[in-house]
Amino acid sequence: MLKYALKGGSLALMLSVSFILFLILASETKFGFWAILSAVSVTFTGFCGGAIYSLINNFMQLYGWKKTAFNVLFAVLFCVSLWLSLILALAATGLWD
C-alpha cells in the first residue's frame, strides 16, 4: 500500500509544483503561503488516492477489459480529486474567485 501511496503523492507533488512554477513565471504572482498550501494539499490528496487505489486493487481481482476500465476510471477520478484539492487550497487563500 505504501508503494502506491508514494507513487500517487510524488505524481501529485510534481504536478502541483509545475503548476505553481507556471503561475509564478507566467504572471506577476509572488511566491507565498498560497503556494505551500496548494502543494501540501494536492500532495496529501495524491497520497490518499494512491492508498485507496492500493486497497481497492488488492480486493478486486479483475482481468482483461474490466481491469483496464477500472484503471481508466480511477485515473480520471484521481485527476478530478487533485484538481478539486487545488481549487480548495486556492479558494482558502483567496486566489480563486
DOKEFI-358302 format. One record per residue: residue number from 1; residue in three letters; x, y, z of N, C-alpha, C, O in turn. Coordinates in steps of 0.05 Angstrom, whole numbers, plus 5000, padded with zeros to 4 digits. Layout:
{NUM; 'Ala'; {X; Y; Z}; {X; Y; Z}; {X; Y; Z}; {X; Y; Z}}
...
END
This chain:
{1; 'Met'; {5016; 4976; 5000}; {5000; 5000; 5000}; {5017; 5025; 5000}; {5010; 5045; 4987}}
{2; 'Leu'; {5040; 5024; 5014}; {5057; 5048; 5016}; {5069; 5055; 4989}; {5073; 5078; 4982}}
{3; 'Lys'; {5074; 5034; 4972}; {5086; 5039; 4946}; {5067; 5055; 4928}; {5075; 5075; 4916}}
{4; 'Tyr'; {5041; 5048; 4928}; {5022; 5063; 4912}; {5017; 5091; 4923}; {5013; 5110; 4908}}
{5; 'Ala'; {5017; 5093; 4950}; {5013; 5119; 4962}; {5036; 5138; 4955}; {5032; 5161; 4950}}
{6; 'Leu'; {5061; 5127; 4956}; {5084; 5144; 4949}; {5083; 5151; 4919}; {5091; 5174; 4912}}
{7; 'Lys'; {5075; 5133; 4902}; {5073; 5139; 4874}; {5052; 5161; 4869}; {5057; 5180; 4854}}
{8; 'Gly'; {5029; 5159; 4882}; {5008; 5179; 4879}; {5016; 5206; 4890}; {5011; 5227; 4878}}
{9; 'Gly'; {5029; 5206; 4913}; {5038; 5231; 4925}; {5060; 5244; 4909}; {5060; 5269; 4906}}
{10; 'Ser'; {5079; 5229; 4898}; {5100; 5241; 4883}; {5090; 5251; 4856}; {5099; 5272; 4847}}
{11; 'Leu'; {5071; 5237; 4844}; {5059; 5248; 4819}; {5044; 5274; 4825}; {5046; 5293; 4809}}
{12; 'Ala'; {5029; 5274; 4847}; {5014; 5299; 4854}; {5033; 5321; 4861}; {5028; 5344; 4853}}
{13; 'Leu'; {5055; 5316; 4874}; {5074; 5337; 4881}; {5087; 5348; 4856}; {5090; 5372; 4853}}
{14; 'Met'; {5095; 5331; 4837}; {5106; 5341; 4812}; {5087; 5358; 4796}; {5094; 5379; 4786}}
{15; 'Leu'; {5061; 5349; 4795}; {5041; 5365; 4781}; {5036; 5392; 4795}; {5034; 5413; 4781}}
{16; 'Ser'; {5034; 5392; 4821}; {5028; 5417; 4835}; {5052; 5436; 4834}; {5048; 5460; 4830}}
{17; 'Val'; {5076; 5427; 4836}; {5100; 5444; 4834}; {5102; 5456; 4806}; {5109; 5479; 4803}}
{18; 'Ser'; {5098; 5440; 4786}; {5099; 5450; 4758}; {5077; 5471; 4753}; {5082; 5491; 4740}}
{19; 'Phe'; {5053; 5467; 4764}; {5032; 5486; 4761}; {5038; 5512; 4776}; {5034; 5534; 4765}}
{20; 'Ile'; {5049; 5510; 4800}; {5056; 5533; 4816}; {5079; 5549; 4802}; {5078; 5573; 4800}}
{21; 'Leu'; {5099; 5535; 4792}; {5120; 5548; 4777}; {5110; 5562; 4752}; {5119; 5584; 4746}}
{22; 'Phe'; {5091; 5550; 4738}; {5079; 5562; 4715}; {5065; 5588; 4723}; {5067; 5608; 4709}}
{23; 'Leu'; {5050; 5587; 4745}; {5035; 5611; 4754}; {5054; 5633; 4762}; {5050; 5657; 4756}}
{24; 'Ile'; {5076; 5626; 4775}; {5095; 5646; 4784}; {5110; 5658; 4761}; {5114; 5683; 4760}}
{25; 'Leu'; {5119; 5642; 4742}; {5135; 5652; 4720}; {5118; 5666; 4699}; {5128; 5684; 4685}}
{26; 'Ala'; {5093; 5658; 4696}; {5076; 5669; 4674}; {5063; 5695; 4683}; {5053; 5710; 4666}}
{27; 'Ser'; {5062; 5701; 4708}; {5048; 5725; 4717}; {5065; 5739; 4738}; {5087; 5731; 4744}}
{28; 'Glu'; {5053; 5760; 4749}; {5067; 5776; 4770}; {5062; 5765; 4798}; {5068; 5778; 4817}}
{29; 'Thr'; {5051; 5741; 4800}; {5045; 5729; 4826}; {5070; 5723; 4841}; {5089; 5712; 4830}}
{30; 'Lys'; {5071; 5730; 4866}; {5094; 5725; 4883}; {5090; 5698; 4898}; {5068; 5690; 4904}}
{31; 'Phe'; {5113; 5686; 4904}; {5112; 5661; 4920}; {5103; 5668; 4948}; {5113; 5687; 4960}}
{32; 'Gly'; {5086; 5652; 4959}; {5077; 5657; 4986}; {5063; 5633; 4998}; {5068; 5610; 4990}}
{33; 'Phe'; {5046; 5638; 5018}; {5032; 5617; 5032}; {5014; 5601; 5014}; {5011; 5577; 5018}}
{34; 'Trp'; {5003; 5614; 4994}; {4985; 5600; 4975}; {4999; 5577; 4961}; {4987; 5556; 4956}}
{35; 'Ala'; {5025; 5581; 4955}; {5040; 5560; 4940}; {5045; 5536; 4958}; {5043; 5513; 4950}}
{36; 'Ile'; {5052; 5542; 4983}; {5057; 5520; 5002}; {5032; 5504; 5008}; {5032; 5480; 5008}}
{37; 'Leu'; {5010; 5519; 5013}; {4985; 5506; 5019}; {4975; 5489; 4996}; {4965; 5467; 4999}}
{38; 'Ser'; {4978; 5500; 4972}; {4970; 5485; 4948}; {4986; 5460; 4944}; {4975; 5438; 4939}}
{39; 'Ala'; {5012; 5462; 4947}; {5029; 5438; 4944}; {5024; 5417; 4965}; {5023; 5393; 4959}}
{40; 'Val'; {5020; 5425; 4989}; {5015; 5406; 5011}; {4987; 5393; 5008}; {4985; 5368; 5011}}
{41; 'Ser'; {4967; 5408; 5001}; {4940; 5396; 4999}; {4938; 5377; 4975}; {4926; 5356; 4977}}
{42; 'Val'; {4950; 5385; 4953}; {4949; 5367; 4929}; {4966; 5342; 4934}; {4958; 5320; 4926}}
{43; 'Thr'; {4989; 5345; 4947}; {5005; 5321; 4953}; {4991; 5302; 4972}; {4992; 5278; 4969}}
{44; 'Phe'; {4978; 5313; 4993}; {4963; 5296; 5011}; {4940; 5282; 4997}; {4935; 5258; 5002}}
{45; 'Thr'; {4927; 5295; 4979}; {4906; 5283; 4963}; {4918; 5260; 4946}; {4905; 5239; 4942}}
{46; 'Gly'; {4941; 5265; 4935}; {4955; 5244; 4919}; {4962; 5220; 4936}; {4958; 5197; 4927}}
{47; 'Phe'; {4972; 5224; 4960}; {4978; 5202; 4978}; {4952; 5186; 4984}; {4952; 5161; 4984}}
{48; 'Cys'; {4931; 5200; 4990}; {4905; 5186; 4996}; {4895; 5171; 4972}; {4885; 5149; 4975}}
{49; 'Gly'; {4897; 5183; 4948}; {4888; 5169; 4924}; {4904; 5144; 4919}; {4893; 5124; 4911}}
{50; 'Gly'; {4930; 5145; 4923}; {4947; 5122; 4919}; {4940; 5100; 4939}; {4940; 5076; 4932}}
{51; 'Ala'; {4935; 5107; 4964}; {4928; 5087; 4984}; {4901; 5075; 4978}; {4898; 5050; 4981}}
{52; 'Ile'; {4882; 5091; 4969}; {4856; 5080; 4963}; {4858; 5061; 4939}; {4845; 5040; 4938}}
{53; 'Tyr'; {4874; 5069; 4919}; {4877; 5051; 4895}; {4889; 5025; 4904}; {4881; 5004; 4894}}
{54; 'Ser'; {4909; 5025; 4922}; {4921; 5001; 4931}; {4901; 4983; 4945}; {4901; 4959; 4941}}
{55; 'Leu'; {4885; 4995; 4963}; {4865; 4979; 4977}; {4844; 4966; 4958}; {4838; 4943; 4961}}
{56; 'Ile'; {4834; 4982; 4940}; {4814; 4972; 4921}; {4826; 4952; 4902}; {4814; 4931; 4896}}
{57; 'Asn'; {4850; 4957; 4893}; {4863; 4938; 4874}; {4869; 4911; 4887}; {4868; 4891; 4873}}
{58; 'Asn'; {4875; 4911; 4913}; {4881; 4885; 4926}; {4856; 4869; 4930}; {4857; 4844; 4930}}
{59; 'Phe'; {4833; 4882; 4934}; {4808; 4867; 4940}; {4794; 4859; 4914}; {4779; 4839; 4914}}
{60; 'Met'; {4798; 4873; 4893}; {4784; 4867; 4867}; {4804; 4853; 4849}; {4824; 4865; 4840}}
{61; 'Gln'; {4798; 4828; 4843}; {4815; 4813; 4824}; {4803; 4815; 4796}; {4787; 4798; 4788}}
{62; 'Leu'; {4811; 4835; 4782}; {4800; 4840; 4755}; {4820; 4832; 4734}; {4845; 4835; 4738}}
{63; 'Tyr'; {4810; 4824; 4711}; {4828; 4816; 4689}; {4816; 4827; 4663}; {4791; 4831; 4661}}
{64; 'Gly'; {4833; 4831; 4643}; {4823; 4839; 4617}; {4813; 4867; 4616}; {4824; 4886; 4627}}
{65; 'Trp'; {4790; 4870; 4602}; {4779; 4897; 4597}; {4768; 4909; 4623}; {4767; 4934; 4625}}
{66; 'Lys'; {4760; 4893; 4642}; {4750; 4904; 4667}; {4772; 4918; 4683}; {4767; 4939; 4695}}
{67; 'Lys'; {4796; 4906; 4683}; {4818; 4919; 4696}; {4826; 4945; 4682}; {4832; 4965; 4696}}
{68; 'Thr'; {4826; 4945; 4656}; {4832; 4969; 4641}; {4811; 4991; 4646}; {4818; 5014; 4651}}
{69; 'Ala'; {4786; 4983; 4646}; {4765; 5003; 4652}; {4767; 5014; 4680}; {4763; 5038; 4685}}
{70; 'Phe'; {4773; 4997; 4699}; {4777; 5005; 4727}; {4800; 5025; 4729}; {4798; 5046; 4742}}
{71; 'Asn'; {4823; 5019; 4716}; {4846; 5037; 4717}; {4840; 5064; 4704}; {4849; 5084; 4714}}
{72; 'Val'; {4826; 5064; 4682}; {4819; 5089; 4668}; {4800; 5105; 4686}; {4804; 5129; 4689}}
{73; 'Leu'; {4780; 5092; 4697}; {4761; 5106; 4715}; {4775; 5118; 4739}; {4770; 5140; 4747}}
{74; 'Phe'; {4793; 5102; 4751}; {4807; 5112; 4775}; {4826; 5135; 4767}; {4829; 5153; 4783}}
{75; 'Ala'; {4839; 5134; 4744}; {4857; 5156; 4736}; {4841; 5182; 4732}; {4850; 5203; 4740}}
{76; 'Val'; {4817; 5180; 4721}; {4800; 5204; 4718}; {4792; 5214; 4745}; {4793; 5238; 4750}}
{77; 'Leu'; {4783; 5197; 4763}; {4776; 5205; 4790}; {4799; 5217; 4805}; {4796; 5236; 4821}}
{78; 'Phe'; {4823; 5206; 4801}; {4847; 5216; 4814}; {4853; 5244; 4805}; {4859; 5262; 4821}}
{79; 'Cys'; {4852; 5249; 4779}; {4857; 5276; 4768}; {4836; 5296; 4777}; {4842; 5319; 4784}}
{80; 'Val'; {4811; 5288; 4779}; {4789; 5305; 4788}; {4794; 5312; 4818}; {4790; 5335; 4826}}
{81; 'Ser'; {4802; 5293; 4834}; {4807; 5298; 4862}; {4831; 5317; 4866}; {4830; 5334; 4884}}
{82; 'Leu'; {4852; 5314; 4850}; {4874; 5332; 4851}; {4866; 5361; 4844}; {4874; 5380; 4857}}
{83; 'Trp'; {4850; 5363; 4823}; {4840; 5389; 4814}; {4823; 5402; 4836}; {4826; 5426; 4841}}
{84; 'Leu'; {4805; 5387; 4848}; {4788; 5398; 4869}; {4804; 5406; 4893}; {4798; 5426; 4906}}
{85; 'Ser'; {4825; 5391; 4900}; {4842; 5398; 4922}; {4857; 5424; 4916}; {4860; 5441; 4934}}
{86; 'Leu'; {4866; 5427; 4892}; {4880; 5452; 4885}; {4861; 5476; 4886}; {4868; 5497; 4896}}
{87; 'Ile'; {4836; 5473; 4876}; {4817; 5494; 4877}; {4810; 5501; 4906}; {4807; 5525; 4913}}
{88; 'Leu'; {4806; 5481; 4923}; {4800; 5487; 4951}; {4823; 5502; 4965}; {4818; 5520; 4981}}
{89; 'Ala'; {4848; 5494; 4959}; {4871; 5508; 4971}; {4873; 5536; 4961}; {4879; 5555; 4977}}
{90; 'Leu'; {4868; 5541; 4935}; {4869; 5568; 4925}; {4846; 5585; 4935}; {4849; 5609; 4939}}
{91; 'Ala'; {4823; 5573; 4939}; {4800; 5587; 4950}; {4805; 5595; 4979}; {4796; 5616; 4988}}
{92; 'Ala'; {4819; 5577; 4994}; {4825; 5583; 5022}; {4844; 5607; 5025}; {4842; 5621; 5044}}
{93; 'Thr'; {4861; 5611; 5005}; {4880; 5633; 5006}; {4869; 5658; 4992}; {4882; 5679; 4993}}
{94; 'Gly'; {4846; 5656; 4979}; {4834; 5679; 4966}; {4843; 5684; 4938}; {4837; 5705; 4927}}
{95; 'Leu'; {4856; 5665; 4925}; {4865; 5668; 4898}; {4846; 5656; 4877}; {4850; 5660; 4853}}
{96; 'Trp'; {4826; 5642; 4886}; {4806; 5631; 4868}; {4780; 5646; 4872}; {4768; 5644; 4893}}
{97; 'Asp'; {4771; 5659; 4851}; {4746; 5675; 4853}; {4723; 5660; 4841}; {4701; 5670; 4841}}
END
